[in-house]
Amino acid sequence: MASPSNPAAETISGVPHVAALINKLERLPGKANLLWYLILGGLFLDAYSNAALSAGLSPMVEELGLTATQVGLLTATAPAIAIVFNPIGGWLAARIGRVKPLLLAKIIAVAGALLTAYSGTFEAVWCGRALVGVAYGIDFAVAMAMLAEYTPTKLKGRLNLWQCVWYIATTTNLALTLVFFKFGIGTDIWRWSVGSAAVFAGALFVLQLLFLVESPAWLASQGRLADAAKCLHRIYGFNVVAGDRAETREEQPAIGFRHTGVLFRKPYLARTVLSTMISLTQSMQYFAIGWYLPVISLAIFGEQFEKATVGSMVFNAAGIVGGAASAYIGRRMGLRMSSAAGYAMAFVLLLTLGLGFGNLPTLLAFAVPFLFIFCHSAGPGANGKSIAALSYRSDIRTLGTGITGMLGSFGSVIGLYIFPLIKESLGLGPTIALLSAVPLLGLITCLIIKWDPTRTSIDPDEEVIDLQARELAGR
């Protein structure tokens, strides 16, 4: 229905209508595309900040004289803190919108990177990494939800590009670390590596502050249909106006942690379990193996920092290719089955690398982790976050991505903290073989639970859920 003051305009009446308008698009217009990649830039920063410590880990251990326990604590700090701030970020985004938490995360990321770079003690480095974890936890939960809300149904698979961006960020940090190495910086190279993250965070803060537009779906879920109409016009060029019977924000129940139970009831229970298990197992296998690629490279190519760094960059190139391919593979196979295929390959490759470590020919010792990173990034590496972002309606989407992200982050902590301790006790090969059980668990989960958001014709925002008001009222 058209507005009397603007006969050509279409009237929006709520979230389902907003979602339907966006889902009709065959492609994103230029402004929406720019904003889409600007949000994705935050995930680049998250990955870059995580990789920054990894690239300079050996020099930092040497300079500060860290024990294996201290290394485990430092590497696990950011994802451990993210466990708490994933749901906090989701809660903030549900209450105050998507843009403000994203900007807050960039400010915290700048502070964390600078504190780490100028630290002289283990305790100071730990505090810096804790701030990085806060930023990472807030940003990831909100950014994935906002990307899902910006994206029409036919393009949902492109959410998996976050995985490609993750490896591009990791490779960029390794390349810069190599440049710093060439300048003869010495053991301080880790300071330059983590400090450079502050530059990226600062630049991204300015760009997002200037250009980001609030999610129309979130605005509509708050009853702010006039604001939603304006944002739809700014992002997509839609000529729309708010309906006469638009609900006011005051009439909408405020989303809080008490509504978490909605995620564990029909129709969301299976979706929550699947996205959580994929997020948990993929992060465990990545942060136990992928994050330690410089260490694995040293074992394969010898104790030379330059060769190990180049080896890590080549490994991450597999992640870039796999992450880029994940959007296509996910569209063709579905997110669930592409995850299952990736887990199956990861299981075989980890078992092979672990049992044969130290005895494999150099070419095979290189090829196995290369293929592992490719299969990981093309399958489950991307899909846990994407499934979570695509499985919930707008009013609870950030709460869903935050809670499942929190549960999934336990995999990162387990991988980063336990891996150095097991490796010190058993050696690198047996530890890798032991970790092959992780993708096996992920494979079993994908085969049991059948939900796939790319294989349903109904957007969660367009689902008819009779008990929605009762759920949000906590009755």
Residue pairs with C-beta under 8 A, 6 or more apart in sequence:
1 10
1 11
1 243
2 8
2 9
2 10
2 11
3 9
3 11
3 241
5 241
6 239
6 241
8 239
9 239
9 240
9 241
10 21
10 238
10 239
10 240
10 241
11 240
11 241
11 242
11 243
12 18
12 21
12 220
12 225
12 228
12 229
12 232
12 240
12 241
12 242
12 243
13 225
13 243
13 245
13 246
14 220
14 225
14 243
14 246
14 247
15 217
15 220
15 221
15 393
15 394
15 395
15 461
16 461
16 462
17 220
18 216
18 217
18 220
18 228
18 232
18 461
19 217
19 394
19 459
19 461
19 462
20 459
20 462
21 232
21 236
21 238
21 240
22 149
22 150
22 151
22 152
22 216
22 217
22 232
22 236
23 152
23 153
23 154
23 459
23 462
24 152
25 152
25 154
25 155
25 236
26 152
26 154
27 155
28 36
28 150
28 151
28 152
28 155
28 236
29 236
29 237
31 234
31 235
31 236
31 237
32 150
32 235
32 236
34 211
35 150
35 211
35 212
35 213
35 235
36 147
36 150
36 151
38 207
38 208
38 211
38 212
39 102
39 143
39 146
39 147
39 150
39 208
39 212
40 143
40 147
40 161
40 162
40 165
41 204
41 207
41 208
42 102
42 105
42 106
42 139
42 143
42 204
42 208
43 139
43 140
43 143
43 144
43 162
43 165
43 166
43 169
44 165
44 166
44 168
44 169
44 200
45 106
45 109
45 139
45 169
45 197
45 200
45 201
45 204
46 135
46 136
46 139
46 140
46 166
46 169
47 165
47 166
47 167
47 168
47 169
47 170
48 169
48 170
48 172
48 173
48 197
48 200
49 78
49 109
49 112
49 113
49 132
49 135
49 136
49 194
49 197
49 201
50 78
50 79
50 132
50 136
50 170
50 291
51 169
51 170
51 173
51 174
51 291
52 113
52 173
52 193
52 194
52 196
52 197
53 60
53 74
53 75
53 78
53 116
53 129
53 190
53 193
53 194
54 75
54 170
54 291
54 292
54 293
54 294
55 173
55 174
55 177
55 190
55 193
55 294
55 309
55 312
56 177
56 189
56 190
56 191
56 192
56 193
56 194
57 71
57 75
57 190
57 294
57 295
58 294
58 295
58 298
58 305
59 186
59 187
59 188
59 189
59 190
59 305
60 66
60 125
60 187
60 190
61 71
62 187
63 187
63 188
63 190
64 121
64 122
64 125
66 74
66 122
68 420
68 421
68 424
69 421
70 122
71 420
72 416
72 417
72 418
72 419
72 420
72 421
73 126
73 417
74 122
74 125
74 126
74 129
75 291
75 416
75 417
75 420
76 412
76 413
76 416
76 417
77 126
77 129
77 130
77 132
77 133
78 129
78 130
78 132
78 133
78 136
79 133
79 136
79 283
79 287
79 409
79 412
79 413
79 416
80 133
80 409
80 412
80 413
80 417
81 129
81 130
81 132
81 133
81 134
81 136
81 137
82 133
82 134
82 136
82 137
82 140
82 405
82 406
82 409
82 412
83 137
83 406
83 409
83 410
83 413
84 137
84 406
85 133
85 134
85 136
85 137
85 138
86 137
86 138
86 140
86 141
86 401
86 402
86 403
86 405
86 406
86 409
87 141
87 257
87 260
87 399
87 402
87 403
87 405
87 406
88 137
88 138
88 402
89 101
89 105
89 137
89 138
89 139
89 140
89 141
89 142
89 398
89 402
90 141
90 142
90 145
90 398
90 399
90 400
90 401
90 402
90 403
90 405
91 255
91 256
91 257
91 398
91 399
91 402
92 100
92 101
92 104
92 138
92 142
93 101
93 141
93 142
93 145
93 146
93 218
93 398
93 402
94 218
94 255
94 256
94 395
94 396
94 398
94 399
95 254
95 255
95 256
97 214
97 215
97 218
97 219
98 142
98 145
98 146
98 149
98 214
98 215
98 218
98 398
99 208
99 212
99 213
99 214
101 138
101 139
101 142
102 138
102 139
102 142
102 143
102 146
102 208
102 212
103 205
103 208
103 209
103 212
104 138
105 134
105 135
105 136
105 138
105 139
105 142
106 135
106 139
106 201
106 202
106 204
106 205
106 208
107 205
108 131
108 134
108 135
108 138
109 131
109 132
109 135
109 136
109 139
109 197
109 198
109 201
110 198
110 201
110 202
110 205
111 131
112 128
112 129
112 130
112 131
112 132
112 133
112 134
112 135
113 128
113 132
113 194
113 195
113 196
113 197
113 198
113 201
114 128
114 195
114 198
115 124
115 127
115 128
115 131
116 124
116 125
116 128
116 129
116 132
116 191
116 194
116 195
117 128
117 191
117 192
117 194
117 195
117 198
118 124
118 191
118 195
119 125
119 127
119 128
128 194
132 197
135 201
137 405
137 406
137 409
140 385
140 401
140 405
141 398
141 401
141 402
141 405
142 398
142 401
144 159
144 162
144 385
144 386
144 388
144 389
144 401
145 389
145 397
145 398
145 400
145 401
146 215
147 159
147 162
147 389
148 156
148 159
148 389
148 390
148 397
149 215
149 216
149 217
149 218
149 394
149 397
150 215
150 235
151 158
151 159
153 459
156 386
156 390
156 453
156 454
157 327
157 328
157 330
157 331
157 454
158 327
159 327
159 382
159 385
159 386
159 389
159 390
160 323
160 326
160 327
160 330
160 335
160 382
160 383
160 386
161 323
161 324
161 326
161 327
161 382
162 323
162 382
162 385
162 386
163 319
163 322
163 323
163 326
163 377
163 381
163 382
164 319
164 320
164 322
164 323
164 324
164 326
164 377
165 323
166 319
166 323
166 377
166 381
167 316
167 317
167 318
167 319
167 320
167 322
167 323
167 373
167 377
168 320
170 316
170 319
171 313
171 316
171 317
171 320
173 193
173 196
173 197
174 294
174 309
174 312
174 313
174 316
175 313
176 192
176 193
176 196
177 189
177 192
177 193
177 309
178 306
178 309
178 310
178 313
180 189
180 192
180 193
181 189
181 305
181 306
181 309
185 192
213 231
213 234
213 235
214 227
214 231
215 231
215 394
216 228
216 229
216 231
216 232
216 235
217 228
217 394
217 461
218 394
218 395
219 225
219 227
219 228
219 231
220 228
220 394
221 252
221 393
221 394
221 395
222 249
222 252
223 246
223 247
223 248
223 249
223 250
223 251
223 252
224 249
225 242
225 243
225 246
225 247
226 241
226 242
226 246
228 242
229 238
229 240
229 241
229 242
232 238
232 240
233 239
233 240
252 395
253 469
253 472
253 473
255 395
255 396
255 399
255 472
257 399
258 474
259 396
259 399
259 471
259 472
259 474
260 399
260 403
262 268
262 396
262 471
262 472
263 269
263 272
263 392
263 396
263 399
263 400
263 403
263 404
264 272
265 471
267 463
267 465
268 391
268 392
268 400
270 449
270 450
270 451
271 387
271 388
271 391
271 392
271 451
271 453
272 391
272 400
272 403
272 404
273 445
273 449
274 336
274 387
274 445
274 446
274 449
274 451
275 384
275 385
275 387
275 388
275 391
275 404
275 408
276 384
276 388
276 404
276 407
276 408
277 384
277 441
277 442
277 445
277 449
278 339
278 380
278 383
278 384
278 387
278 408
278 442
278 445
278 446
279 384
279 385
279 388
279 404
279 405
279 407
279 408
279 409
279 411
280 384
280 407
280 408
280 410
280 411
281 343
281 380
281 411
281 438
281 439
281 441
281 442
281 445
282 339
282 376
282 380
282 381
282 383
282 384
282 408
282 411
282 442
283 384
283 408
283 409
283 411
283 412
283 415
284 411
284 412
284 414
284 415
284 435
284 438
285 346
285 350
285 376
285 411
285 415
285 435
285 438
285 439
285 442
286 376
286 381
286 415
287 411
287 412
287 415
287 416
287 419
288 414
288 415
288 416
288 418
288 419
288 431
288 435
288 438
289 296
289 350
289 369
289 372
289 415
289 432
289 435
290 315
290 319
290 373
290 376
291 415
291 416
292 419
293 311
293 312
293 315
293 316
293 369
293 373
294 308
294 309
294 312
295 428
296 315
296 369
296 428
297 307
297 308
297 309
297 311
297 312
297 315
298 304
298 308
299 357
299 428
300 311
300 362
300 365
300 366
301 307
301 308
301 311
302 308
311 366
314 366
314 370
315 369
315 370
315 373
316 373
318 370
318 371
318 373
318 374
318 377
319 373
319 374
319 376
319 377
319 381
320 377
321 374
321 377
322 373
322 374
322 375
322 376
322 377
322 378
322 379
322 381
323 377
323 378
323 381
323 382
325 378
326 338
326 377
326 378
326 379
326 381
326 382
326 383
329 338
329 378
329 379
330 338
330 382
330 383
330 386
330 454
331 454
332 338
333 341
334 452
334 454
334 455
335 383
335 386
335 387
335 390
335 452
335 453
335 454
336 383
336 387
336 446
336 449
336 450
336 451
336 452
336 455
337 446
337 452
338 378
338 379
338 383
339 379
339 380
339 383
339 384
339 442
339 446
340 379
340 443
340 446
340 447
341 375
341 379
342 375
342 376
342 378
342 379
342 380
342 381
342 439
343 379
343 380
343 439
343 440
343 442
343 443
343 446
344 439
344 443
345 371
345 372
345 375
345 379
346 372
346 375
346 376
346 379
346 380
346 436
346 439
347 436
347 439
347 440
347 443
349 368
349 369
349 371
349 372
349 375
350 372
350 432
350 433
350 435
350 436
350 439
351 433
351 436
352 368
353 360
353 365
353 368
353 369
353 372
353 429
353 432
353 433
354 429
354 430
354 431
354 432
354 433
354 434
354 435
354 436
355 429
355 433
356 364
356 365
356 429
357 365
357 428
357 429
357 432
357 433
358 429
360 368
380 439
380 442
380 446
384 404
384 408
385 401
385 405
387 451
387 452
387 453
388 400
388 401
388 404
388 405
389 397
389 401
390 453
390 454
390 460
391 400
391 451
391 453
391 460
392 399
392 400
392 401
392 460
393 460
393 461
393 463
393 465
393 468
394 460
394 461
395 472
397 460
411 438
419 431
419 435
422 431
422 434
423 431
426 434
453 460
465 471
